């Protein structure tokens, strides 16, 4: 086939394959498409005049499918401090995309948000961690099955108040006289990742010894 002069080509677009409109400036064999907000069909119309007879022949069409406008949403919960033995809060998201062809993946970061990794099998709209072993940031990624598009929610920080209770040496058990001062009792408790002062509370267990005198 012999190529015609470029002025004899005209690209056209359509939203329904019924009504076609000329693409402004689309008069070459290639077409550079600007950003799209809706799925659009394109075809190339070839134009020619031979011996005063005007003809045109459109090509087949191709479709550019546009994914929905993704919204990552906002995690409803705020940053909070978690005690070591406590159950983490369930994380939910508001104002995010949902519906057909929308997928989710929860992620976590233990380096302050520098890098995030997927949490295995956590692809539901909400997330409840079984436990948190260190200070962690959480977020939800939203994916579109159309166009491989991704957007993230904000993230929240769960600070683990990792208190080590230490250990009291059994050798510190002692017996003292009535109304006398016992020796120092020491412990190695520490607070890791805690944003507040560690307060120690010792509990006194009162032991009463009954002496029964038996006479014969």
Order of alpha helices (4+ residues) and beta strands (2+ residues): beta-beta-beta-beta-beta-beta-beta-beta-beta-beta-beta-beta-beta-beta
